């Protein structure tokens, strides 16, 4: 684990705009993210599915508007199929909030 400034400094100093950055042990994807910030192509590989998911989430191309639109779409769907029941859930969440959280969970 290292700060973003580390790969940024190395890539700024050594990479050409036409280069592709390969990170064979990408972990959290910091090097691939640094490459993206500098306009470089990158490819990251890791044996850990968790690391791959973290890297993918860092590199997704989206806008706040697209995220809000998707969230609105999820919330406009019918009620969640499975909503936990019991005293804890009644105390912890308003029924509408719990249903919305469950719809988000089911969407992903």
MOPAC internal coordinates of N, CA, C and O (Angstrom, degrees):
PM7 1SCF
backbone

  N    0.0000 0     0.00 0     0.00 0    0    0    0
  C    1.4409 1     0.00 0     0.00 0    1    0    0
  C    1.5292 1   108.35 1     0.00 0    2    1    0
  O    1.2310 1   121.43 1   -49.10 1    3    2    1
  N    1.3136 1   114.86 1   130.90 1    3    2    1
  C    1.4619 1   119.60 1  -179.10 1    5    3    2
  C    1.5209 1   109.19 1  -147.44 1    6    5    3
  O    1.2310 1   120.34 1   -20.29 1    7    6    5
  N    1.3170 1   116.95 1   159.71 1    7    6    5
  C    1.4688 1   119.86 1  -178.61 1    9    7    6
  C    1.5269 1   111.57 1   -72.81 1   10    9    7
  O    1.2310 1   120.95 1   -24.57 1   11   10    9
  N    1.3064 1   115.79 1   155.43 1   11   10    9
  C    1.4607 1   122.46 1   179.16 1   13   11   10
  C    1.5251 1   112.03 1   -56.31 1   14   13   11
  O    1.2310 1   120.40 1   148.32 1   15   14   13
  N    1.3096 1   116.84 1   -31.68 1   15   14   13
  C    1.4688 1   120.24 1  -178.25 1   17   15   14
  C    1.5292 1   112.29 1   -61.20 1   18   17   15
  O    1.2310 1   120.10 1   151.54 1   19   18   17
  N    1.3253 1   117.41 1   -28.46 1   19   18   17
  C    1.4684 1   120.56 1  -178.34 1   21   19   18
  C    1.5354 1   112.13 1   -64.74 1   22   21   19
  O    1.2310 1   118.71 1   122.20 1   23   22   21
  N    1.3483 1   120.07 1   -57.80 1   23   22   21
  C    1.4646 1   117.68 1   178.55 1   25   23   22
  C    1.5304 1   112.70 1   -67.75 1   26   25   23
  O    1.2310 1   120.02 1   149.26 1   27   26   25
  N    1.3218 1   117.57 1   -30.74 1   27   26   25
  C    1.4685 1   118.95 1   177.42 1   29   27   26
  C    1.5223 1   110.89 1   -59.90 1   30   29   27
  O    1.2310 1   120.80 1   134.15 1   31   30   29
  N    1.3180 1   116.08 1   -45.85 1   31   30   29
  C    1.4662 1   120.52 1  -179.29 1   33   31   30
  C    1.5311 1   110.68 1   -62.35 1   34   33   31
  O    1.2310 1   120.18 1   134.56 1   35   34   33
  N    1.3137 1   117.27 1   -45.44 1   35   34   33
  C    1.4710 1   120.97 1  -178.59 1   37   35   34
  C    1.5291 1   110.97 1   -66.17 1   38   37   35
  O    1.2310 1   120.39 1   135.31 1   39   38   37
  N    1.3208 1   116.86 1   -44.69 1   39   38   37
  C    1.4655 1   119.69 1  -178.83 1   41   39   38
  C    1.5233 1   111.94 1   -67.79 1   42   41   39
  O    1.2310 1   119.93 1   140.59 1   43   42   41
  N    1.3176 1   117.74 1   -39.41 1   43   42   41
  C    1.4708 1   120.11 1   177.77 1   45   43   42
  C    1.5230 1   110.68 1   -60.60 1   46   45   43
  O    1.2310 1   120.94 1   142.16 1   47   46   45
  N    1.3042 1   115.81 1   -37.84 1   47   46   45
  C    1.4585 1   121.07 1  -176.11 1   49   47   46
  C    1.5290 1   112.24 1   -78.69 1   50   49   47
  O    1.2310 1   119.71 1   147.25 1   51   50   49
  N    1.3347 1   118.16 1   -32.75 1   51   50   49
  C    1.4630 1   120.01 1  -168.72 1   53   51   50
  C    1.5227 1   116.55 1  -117.33 1   54   53   51
  O    1.2310 1   119.24 1   157.99 1   55   54   53
  N    1.3122 1   119.05 1   -22.01 1   55   54   53
  C    1.4645 1   120.18 1  -173.08 1   57   55   54
  C    1.5206 1   111.96 1   -89.05 1   58   57   55
  O    1.2310 1   121.50 1   -35.96 1   59   58   57
  N    1.3151 1   114.73 1   144.04 1   59   58   57
  C    1.4621 1   122.57 1   172.06 1   61   59   58
  C    1.5263 1   107.78 1   -96.23 1   62   61   59
  O    1.2310 1   120.06 1   -25.14 1   63   62   61
  N    1.3094 1   117.49 1   154.86 1   63   62   61
  C    1.4634 1   121.49 1  -177.56 1   65   63   62
  C    1.5267 1   112.39 1   -59.31 1   66   65   63
  O    1.2310 1   119.66 1   153.28 1   67   66   65
  N    1.3125 1   118.25 1   -26.72 1   67   66   65
  C    1.4679 1   121.57 1  -179.19 1   69   67   66
  C    1.5314 1   112.69 1   -87.90 1   70   69   67
  O    1.2310 1   119.74 1   177.18 1   71   70   69
  N    1.3281 1   118.11 1    -2.82 1   71   70   69
  C    1.4664 1   121.74 1  -178.10 1   73   71   70
  C    1.5253 1   111.91 1   -74.41 1   74   73   71
  O    1.2310 1   121.57 1   -26.35 1   75   74   73
  N    1.3286 1   114.60 1   153.65 1   75   74   73
  C    1.4566 1   122.25 1   169.29 1   77   75   74
  C    1.5195 1   106.86 1  -113.56 1   78   77   75
  O    1.2310 1   120.73 1   -50.79 1   79   78   77
  N    1.3088 1   116.22 1   129.21 1   79   78   77
  C    1.4603 1   121.89 1  -178.62 1   81   79   78
  C    1.5273 1   108.48 1   -90.77 1   82   81   79
  O    1.2310 1   120.47 1   -52.51 1   83   82   81
  N    1.3244 1   116.71 1   127.49 1   83   82   81
  C    1.4588 1   122.31 1   176.70 1   85   83   82
  C    1.5181 1   108.46 1  -111.23 1   86   85   83
  O    1.2310 1   120.98 1   -55.43 1   87   86   85
  N    1.3222 1   115.73 1   124.57 1   87   86   85
  C    1.4624 1   121.27 1   175.05 1   89   87   86
  C    1.5230 1   107.07 1  -118.47 1   90   89   87
  O    1.2310 1   120.03 1   -80.58 1   91   90   89
  N    1.3495 1   117.55 1    99.42 1   91   90   89
  C    1.4658 1   120.59 1  -174.11 1   93   91   90
  C    1.5295 1   114.37 1   -73.80 1   94   93   91
  O    1.2310 1   119.82 1   169.65 1   95   94   93
  N    1.3129 1   117.94 1   -10.35 1   95   94   93
  C    1.4672 1   122.66 1   176.90 1   97   95   94
  C    1.5240 1   107.01 1  -134.88 1   98   97   95
  O    1.2310 1   120.62 1  -112.31 1   99   98   97
  N    1.3244 1   116.42 1    67.69 1   99   98   97
  C    1.4682 1   120.76 1  -165.03 1  101   99   98
  C    1.5231 1   115.02 1   -70.41 1  102  101   99
  O    1.2310 1   119.36 1   160.87 1  103  102  101
  N    1.3074 1   118.84 1   -19.13 1  103  102  101
  C    1.4636 1   119.65 1   177.27 1  105  103  102
  C    1.5119 1   112.22 1    51.81 1  106  105  103
  O    1.2310 1   120.19 1    64.14 1  107  106  105
  N    1.3150 1   117.24 1  -115.86 1  107  106  105
  C    1.4643 1   121.69 1  -178.59 1  109  107  106
  C    1.5240 1   113.66 1   -84.78 1  110  109  107
  O    1.2310 1   119.93 1   179.31 1  111  110  109
  N    1.3067 1   117.73 1    -0.69 1  111  110  109
  C    1.4598 1   120.97 1   174.76 1  113  111  110
  C    1.5136 1   115.72 1    82.81 1  114  113  111
  O    1.2310 1   120.28 1  -160.92 1  115  114  113
  N    1.3180 1   117.07 1    19.08 1  115  114  113
  C    1.4608 1   119.94 1  -176.77 1  117  115  114
  C    1.5234 1   112.08 1   -63.04 1  118  117  115
  O    1.2310 1   120.08 1   138.95 1  119  118  117
  N    1.3253 1   117.45 1   -41.05 1  119  118  117
  C    1.4669 1   119.92 1  -179.88 1  121  119  118
  C    1.5268 1   110.90 1   -67.31 1  122  121  119
  O    1.2310 1   120.30 1   138.01 1  123  122  121
  N    1.3186 1   117.04 1   -41.99 1  123  122  121
  C    1.4706 1   119.98 1   177.70 1  125  123  122
  C    1.5273 1   110.64 1   -64.00 1  126  125  123
  O    1.2310 1   120.49 1   141.77 1  127  126  125
  N    1.3185 1   116.66 1   -38.23 1  127  126  125
  C    1.4610 1   120.47 1   177.91 1  129  127  126
  C    1.5252 1   110.65 1   -65.60 1  130  129  127
  O    1.2310 1   120.42 1   138.14 1  131  130  129
  N    1.3211 1   116.79 1   -41.86 1  131  130  129
  C    1.4683 1   120.86 1   177.37 1  133  131  130
  C    1.5241 1   110.16 1   -61.19 1  134  133  131
  O    1.2310 1   120.76 1   137.93 1  135  134  133
  N    1.3290 1   116.16 1   -42.07 1  135  134  133
  C    1.4659 1   120.00 1   178.49 1  137  135  134
  C    1.5291 1   110.22 1   -60.75 1  138  137  135
  O    1.2310 1   120.49 1   136.70 1  139  138  137
  N    1.3095 1   116.68 1   -43.30 1  139  138  137
  C    1.4684 1   119.81 1   179.26 1  141  139  138
  C    1.5251 1   110.79 1   -61.54 1  142  141  139
  O    1.2310 1   120.43 1   136.80 1  143  142  141
  N    1.3302 1   116.79 1   -43.20 1  143  142  141
  C    1.4640 1   119.92 1   179.72 1  145  143  142
  C    1.5234 1   111.92 1   -60.02 1  146  145  143
  O    1.2310 1   120.97 1   150.88 1  147  146  145
  N    1.3280 1   115.76 1   -29.12 1  147  146  145
  C    1.4666 1   120.56 1  -179.64 1  149  147  146
  C    1.5262 1   112.40 1   -93.88 1  150  149  147
  O    1.2310 1   120.10 1  -176.01 1  151  150  149
  N    1.3205 1   117.41 1     3.99 1  151  150  149
  C    1.4612 1   120.81 1   178.19 1  153  151  150
  C    1.5134 1   113.97 1    78.35 1  154  153  151
  O    1.2310 1   120.06 1  -159.01 1  155  154  153
  N    1.3162 1   117.48 1    20.99 1  155  154  153
  C    1.4637 1   122.26 1  -179.91 1  157  155  154
  C    1.5293 1   110.22 1   -98.98 1  158  157  155
  O    1.2310 1   120.88 1   -31.81 1  159  158  157
  N    1.3203 1   115.93 1   148.19 1  159  158  157
  C    1.4588 1   120.46 1   171.09 1  161  159  158
  C    1.5236 1   107.74 1   -72.72 1  162  161  159
  O    1.2310 1   120.64 1   -31.40 1  163  162  161
  N    1.3318 1   116.38 1   148.60 1  163  162  161
  C    1.4613 1   118.73 1   177.57 1  165  163  162
  C    1.5133 1   110.27 1  -146.73 1  166  165  163
  O    1.2310 1   121.50 1   -20.53 1  167  166  165
  N    1.3238 1   114.73 1   159.47 1  167  166  165
  C    1.4454 1   122.29 1   176.67 1  169  167  166
  C    1.5200 1   107.28 1  -141.63 1  170  169  167
  O    1.2310 1   120.63 1   -53.39 1  171  170  169
  N    1.3210 1   116.40 1   126.61 1  171  170  169
  C    1.4570 1   120.71 1   179.13 1  173  171  170
  C    1.5125 1   110.61 1  -119.73 1  174  173  171
  O    1.2310 1   120.68 1   -36.68 1  175  174  173
  N    1.3194 1   116.31 1   143.32 1  175  174  173
  C    1.4596 1   122.90 1   179.80 1  177  175  174
  C    1.5232 1   107.67 1  -132.49 1  178  177  175
  O    1.2310 1   120.87 1   -39.64 1  179  178  177
  N    1.3193 1   115.94 1   140.36 1  179  178  177
  C    1.4562 1   119.54 1   174.80 1  181  179  178
  C    1.5185 1   108.42 1  -154.61 1  182  181  179
  O    1.2310 1   120.21 1   -34.39 1  183  182  181
  N    1.3208 1   117.20 1   145.61 1  183  182  181
  C    1.4632 1   121.02 1  -179.60 1  185  183  182
  C    1.5266 1   111.99 1   -78.01 1  186  185  183
  O    1.2310 1   120.10 1   165.36 1  187  186  185
  N    1.3125 1   117.42 1   -14.64 1  187  186  185
  C    1.4597 1   121.12 1  -178.60 1  189  187  186
  C    1.5270 1   110.70 1   -90.13 1  190  189  187
  O    1.2310 1   120.03 1   -57.01 1  191  190  189
  N    1.3291 1   117.55 1   122.99 1  191  190  189
  C    1.4619 1   119.34 1   176.68 1  193  191  190
  C    1.5326 1   112.31 1   -62.61 1  194  193  191
  O    1.2310 1   120.32 1   148.70 1  195  194  193
  N    1.3143 1   116.99 1   -31.30 1  195  194  193
  C    1.4638 1   120.17 1   178.16 1  197  195  194
  C    1.5228 1   109.93 1   -66.21 1  198  197  195
  O    1.2310 1   120.51 1   135.44 1  199  198  197
  N    1.3304 1   116.63 1   -44.56 1  199  198  197
  C    1.4641 1   120.40 1   177.94 1  201  199  198
  C    1.5240 1   110.57 1   -61.41 1  202  201  199
  O    1.2310 1   120.55 1   138.00 1  203  202  201
  N    1.3219 1   116.55 1   -42.00 1  203  202  201
  C    1.4673 1   120.08 1   179.03 1  205  203  202
  C    1.5275 1   110.96 1   -62.36 1  206  205  203
  O    1.2310 1   120.35 1   140.15 1  207  206  205
  N    1.3252 1   116.94 1   -39.85 1  207  206  205
  C    1.4688 1   120.54 1   179.18 1  209  207  206
  C    1.5274 1   111.27 1   -67.06 1  210  209  207
  O    1.2310 1   120.18 1   139.19 1  211  210  209
  N    1.3171 1   117.26 1   -40.81 1  211  210  209
  C    1.4717 1   120.66 1   178.56 1  213  211  210
  C    1.5247 1   109.93 1   -63.33 1  214  213  211
  O    1.2310 1   120.81 1   134.90 1  215  214  213
  N    1.3295 1   116.05 1   -45.10 1  215  214  213
  C    1.4627 1   120.14 1   179.12 1  217  215  214
  C    1.5231 1   110.73 1   -61.93 1  218  217  215
  O    1.2310 1   120.51 1   134.34 1  219  218  217
  N    1.3182 1   116.63 1   -45.66 1  219  218  217
  C    1.4692 1   120.19 1  -179.82 1  221  219  218
  C    1.5253 1   111.17 1   -60.09 1  222  221  219
  O    1.2310 1   120.59 1   140.82 1  223  222  221
  N    1.3296 1   116.48 1   -39.18 1  223  222  221
  C    1.4670 1   118.79 1  -179.83 1  225  223  222
  C    1.5249 1   111.75 1   -68.14 1  226  225  223
  O    1.2310 1   120.26 1   147.65 1  227  226  225
  N    1.3226 1   117.12 1   -32.35 1  227  226  225
  C    1.4693 1   120.11 1   177.25 1  229  227  226
  C    1.5216 1   111.93 1   -69.15 1  230  229  227
  O    1.2310 1   120.77 1   150.96 1  231  230  229
  N    1.3250 1   116.13 1   -29.04 1  231  230  229
  C    1.4600 1   119.99 1  -171.37 1  233  231  230
  C    1.5254 1   114.10 1  -102.78 1  234  233  231
  O    1.2310 1   120.05 1  -175.57 1  235  234  233
  N    1.3208 1   117.52 1     4.43 1  235  234  233
  C    1.4586 1   119.73 1  -178.98 1  237  235  234
  C    1.5339 1   109.98 1   -65.52 1  238  237  235
  O    1.2310 1   121.25 1   -38.83 1  239  238  237
  N    1.3139 1   115.21 1   141.17 1  239  238  237
  C    1.4658 1   120.91 1   176.90 1  241  239  238
  C    1.5169 1   108.74 1   -98.29 1  242  241  239
  O    1.2310 1   120.46 1   -71.13 1  243  242  241
  N    1.3024 1   116.72 1   108.87 1  243  242  241
  C    1.4589 1   120.94 1   178.57 1  245  243  242
  C    1.5187 1   109.07 1  -154.67 1  246  245  243
  O    1.2310 1   121.32 1    -7.44 1  247  246  245
  N    1.2962 1   115.07 1   172.56 1  247  246  245
  C    1.4607 1   120.70 1   177.40 1  249  247  246
  C    1.5301 1   108.01 1  -125.33 1  250  249  247
  O    1.2310 1   120.04 1   -19.68 1  251  250  249
  N    1.3140 1   117.53 1   160.32 1  251  250  249
  C    1.4700 1   118.96 1   175.67 1  253  251  250
  C    1.5309 1   112.00 1   -57.29 1  254  253  251
  O    1.2310 1   120.39 1   144.49 1  255  254  253
  N    1.3138 1   116.85 1   -35.51 1  255  254  253
  C    1.4622 1   120.40 1   179.70 1  257  255  254
  C    1.5255 1   111.15 1   -63.93 1  258  257  255
  O    1.2310 1   120.23 1   138.69 1  259  258  257
  N    1.3415 1   117.16 1   -41.31 1  259  258  257
  C    1.4673 1   120.42 1   178.80 1  261  259  258
  C    1.5279 1   111.11 1   -65.28 1  262  261  259
  O    1.2310 1   120.66 1   140.89 1  263  262  261
  N    1.3169 1   116.34 1   -39.11 1  263  262  261
  C    1.4661 1   120.35 1   178.87 1  265  263  262
  C    1.5242 1   110.23 1   -65.00 1  266  265  263
  O    1.2310 1   120.33 1   134.71 1  267  266  265
  N    1.3272 1   116.98 1   -45.29 1  267  266  265
  C    1.4633 1   120.42 1   179.16 1  269  267  266
  C    1.5256 1   111.68 1   -63.96 1  270  269  267
  O    1.2310 1   120.44 1   142.10 1  271  270  269
  N    1.3093 1   116.76 1   -37.90 1  271  270  269
  C    1.4663 1   120.97 1   178.43 1  273  271  270
  C    1.5314 1   110.26 1   -63.81 1  274  273  271
  O    1.2310 1   120.42 1   136.04 1  275  274  273
  N    1.3216 1   116.80 1   -43.96 1  275  274  273
  C    1.4691 1   120.75 1   178.57 1  277  275  274
  C    1.5270 1   110.63 1   -65.02 1  278  277  275
  O    1.2310 1   120.09 1   137.97 1  279  278  277
  N    1.3262 1   117.43 1   -42.03 1  279  278  277
  C    1.4677 1   121.08 1   178.27 1  281  279  278
  C    1.5274 1   110.17 1   -61.41 1  282  281  279
  O    1.2310 1   120.43 1   136.16 1  283  282  281
  N    1.3213 1   116.78 1   -43.84 1  283  282  281
  C    1.4629 1   120.80 1   178.63 1  285  283  282
  C    1.5278 1   110.27 1   -61.64 1  286  285  283
  O    1.2310 1   120.51 1   137.55 1  287  286  285
  N    1.3185 1   116.64 1   -42.45 1  287  286  285
  C    1.4601 1   121.43 1   179.28 1  289  287  286
  C    1.5319 1   110.88 1   -60.78 1  290  289  287
  O    1.2310 1   120.45 1   137.52 1  291  290  289
  N    1.3190 1   116.75 1   -42.48 1  291  290  289
  C    1.4714 1   120.81 1   178.76 1  293  291  290
  C    1.5247 1   110.41 1   -64.17 1  294  293  291
  O    1.2310 1   120.60 1   137.04 1  295  294  293
  N    1.3173 1   116.47 1   -42.96 1  295  294  293
  C    1.4627 1   120.12 1  -177.61 1  297  295  294
  C    1.5278 1   112.82 1   -70.09 1  298  297  295
  O    1.2310 1   120.03 1   157.82 1  299  298  297
  N    1.3223 1   117.54 1   -22.18 1  299  298  297
  C    1.4606 1   120.66 1   179.96 1  301  299  298
  C    1.5297 1   111.81 1   -82.86 1  302  301  299
  O    1.2310 1   120.13 1   171.23 1  303  302  301
  N    1.3226 1   117.36 1    -8.77 1  303  302  301
  C    1.4637 1   120.42 1   178.42 1  305  303  302
  C    1.5270 1   109.73 1   -70.03 1  306  305  303
  O    1.2310 1   121.47 1   -10.88 1  307  306  305
  N    1.3142 1   114.80 1   169.12 1  307  306  305
  C    1.4586 1   119.83 1   178.16 1  309  307  306
  C    1.5244 1   110.18 1   -60.65 1  310  309  307
  O    1.2310 1   121.31 1    -7.31 1  311  310  309
  N    1.2967 1   115.11 1   172.69 1  311  310  309
  C    1.4607 1   120.82 1   179.32 1  313  311  310
  C    1.5237 1   110.78 1   -56.94 1  314  313  311
  O    1.2310 1   121.46 1   -24.72 1  315  314  313
  N    1.3051 1   114.80 1   155.28 1  315  314  313
  C    1.4610 1   120.83 1   178.57 1  317  315  314
  C    1.5254 1   109.87 1   -61.67 1  318  317  315
  O    1.2310 1   121.13 1   -32.62 1  319  318  317
  N    1.3311 1   115.44 1   147.38 1  319  318  317
  C    1.4651 1   120.36 1   179.61 1  321  319  318
  C    1.5232 1   111.68 1   -72.94 1  322  321  319
  O    1.2310 1   120.55 1   143.32 1  323  322  321
  N    1.3286 1   116.56 1   -36.68 1  323  322  321
  C    1.4649 1   120.21 1  -176.30 1  325  323  322
  C    1.5275 1   109.39 1  -129.43 1  326  325  323
  O    1.2310 1   121.21 1   -69.05 1  327  326  325
  N    1.3109 1   115.30 1   110.95 1  327  326  325
  C    1.4660 1   121.39 1   178.31 1  329  327  326
  C    1.5232 1   107.08 1  -119.05 1  330  329  327
  O    1.2310 1   120.01 1   -54.76 1  331  330  329
  N    1.3324 1   117.59 1   125.24 1  331  330  329
  C    1.4675 1   118.69 1   179.92 1  333  331  330
  C    1.5281 1   111.11 1   -62.26 1  334  333  331
  O    1.2310 1   121.76 1   -30.10 1  335  334  333
  N    1.3033 1   114.24 1   149.90 1  335  334  333
  C    1.4596 1   120.03 1  -178.17 1  337  335  334
  C    1.5233 1   108.71 1  -126.65 1  338  337  335
  O    1.2310 1   120.77 1   -23.43 1  339  338  337
  N    1.2742 1   116.14 1   156.57 1  339  338  337
  C    1.4530 1   120.45 1   177.09 1  341  339  338
  C    1.5130 1   111.31 1   133.65 1  342  341  339
  O    1.2310 1   121.31 1   -10.10 1  343  342  341
  N    1.3123 1   115.10 1   169.90 1  343  342  341
  C    1.4629 1   121.27 1  -174.93 1  345  343  342
  C    1.5314 1   112.32 1   -60.88 1  346  345  343
  O    1.2310 1   120.49 1   137.31 1  347  346  345
  N    1.3420 1   116.66 1   -42.69 1  347  346  345
  C    1.4682 1   118.88 1  -179.81 1  349  347  346
  C    1.5203 1   110.97 1   -56.73 1  350  349  347
  O    1.2310 1   120.55 1   131.44 1  351  350  349
  N    1.3323 1   116.54 1   -48.56 1  351  350  349
  C    1.4646 1   121.08 1  -176.29 1  353  351  350
  C    1.5218 1   110.94 1   -65.32 1  354  353  351
  O    1.2310 1   120.43 1   145.26 1  355  354  353
  N    1.3232 1   116.78 1   -34.74 1  355  354  353
  C    1.4646 1   120.37 1   177.97 1  357  355  354
  C    1.5230 1   111.16 1   -66.93 1  358  357  355
  O    1.2310 1   120.64 1   142.90 1  359  358  357
  N    1.3176 1   116.38 1   -37.10 1  359  358  357
  C    1.4653 1   120.48 1   178.94 1  361  359  358
  C    1.5288 1   111.65 1   -77.01 1  362  361  359
  O    1.2310 1   120.55 1   144.54 1  363  362  361
  N    1.3174 1   116.56 1   -35.46 1  363  362  361
  C    1.4668 1   120.62 1  -172.39 1  365  363  362
  C    1.5298 1   113.37 1   -79.79 1  366  365  363
  O    1.2310 1   119.97 1   146.52 1  367  366  365
  N    1.3325 1   117.67 1   -33.48 1  367  366  365
  C    1.4642 1   120.05 1  -172.67 1  369  367  366
  C    1.5201 1   111.68 1  -137.48 1  370  369  367
  O    1.2310 1   121.41 1   -36.50 1  371  370  369
  N    1.3024 1   114.91 1   143.50 1  371  370  369
  C    1.4608 1   119.74 1   167.82 1  373  371  370
  C    1.5313 1   106.11 1   -66.30 1  374  373  371
  O    1.2310 1   119.11 1   -36.94 1  375  374  373
  N    1.3287 1   119.31 1   143.06 1  375  374  373
  C    1.4707 1   120.62 1  -176.67 1  377  375  374
  C    1.5331 1   114.20 1   -54.21 1  378  377  375
  O    1.2310 1   119.86 1   142.12 1  379  378  377
  N    1.3247 1   117.87 1   -37.88 1  379  378  377
  C    1.4715 1   120.11 1   179.88 1  381  379  378
  C    1.5288 1   111.44 1   -68.22 1  382  381  379
  O    1.2310 1   120.68 1   141.88 1  383  382  381
  N    1.3270 1   116.30 1   -38.12 1  383  382  381
  C    1.4678 1   120.60 1   179.16 1  385  383  382
  C    1.5232 1   109.85 1   -67.38 1  386  385  383
  O    1.2310 1   120.34 1   135.48 1  387  386  385
  N    1.3166 1   116.96 1   -44.52 1  387  386  385
  C    1.4637 1   120.65 1   179.28 1  389  387  386
  C    1.5217 1   110.49 1   -61.38 1  390  389  387
  O    1.2310 1   120.41 1   137.95 1  391  390  389
  N    1.3216 1   116.83 1   -42.05 1  391  390  389
  C    1.4577 1   120.07 1   178.67 1  393  391  390
  C    1.5272 1   110.95 1   -63.73 1  394  393  391
  O    1.2310 1   120.24 1   138.85 1  395  394  393
  N    1.3287 1   117.14 1   -41.15 1  395  394  393
  C    1.4700 1   120.53 1   178.52 1  397  395  394
  C    1.5224 1   110.71 1   -64.10 1  398  397  395
  O    1.2310 1   120.00 1   136.21 1  399  398  397
  N    1.3188 1   117.61 1   -43.79 1  399  398  397
  C    1.4688 1   120.50 1   178.15 1  401  399  398
  C    1.5268 1   111.34 1   -60.25 1  402  401  399
  O    1.2310 1   120.78 1   139.66 1  403  402  401
  N    1.3118 1   116.12 1   -40.34 1  403  402  401
  C    1.4667 1   119.87 1   179.46 1  405  403  402
  C    1.5251 1   111.61 1   -68.33 1  406  405  403
  O    1.2310 1   120.04 1   145.53 1  407  406  405
  N    1.3350 1   117.53 1   -34.47 1  407  406  405
  C    1.4691 1   119.93 1   175.65 1  409  407  406
  C    1.5252 1   110.55 1   -64.20 1  410  409  407
  O    1.2310 1   120.32 1   138.90 1  411  410  409
  N    1.3313 1   117.00 1   -41.10 1  411  410  409
  C    1.4678 1   119.58 1   176.51 1  413  411  410
  C    1.5274 1   110.40 1   -62.98 1  414  413  411
  O    1.2310 1   120.62 1   135.56 1  415  414  413
  N    1.3210 1   116.42 1   -44.44 1  415  414  413
  C    1.4684 1   119.95 1   179.96 1  417  415  414
  C    1.5248 1   110.55 1   -59.90 1  418  417  415
  O    1.2310 1   119.97 1   136.22 1  419  418  417
  N    1.3124 1   117.66 1   -43.78 1  419  418  417
  C    1.4638 1   121.36 1  -179.26 1  421  419  418
  C    1.5274 1   112.33 1   -68.40 1  422  421  419
  O    1.2310 1   120.40 1   152.43 1  423  422  421
  N    1.3206 1   116.85 1   -27.57 1  423  422  421
  C    1.4679 1   120.27 1  -178.85 1  425  423  422
  C    1.5228 1   111.96 1   -70.68 1  426  425  423
  O    1.2310 1   120.73 1   157.05 1  427  426  425
  N    1.3173 1   116.22 1   -22.95 1  427  426  425
  C    1.4592 1   119.22 1  -176.66 1  429  427  426
  C    1.4985 1   110.51 1  -119.49 1  430  429  427
  O    1.2310 1   120.10 1   180.00 1  431  430  429

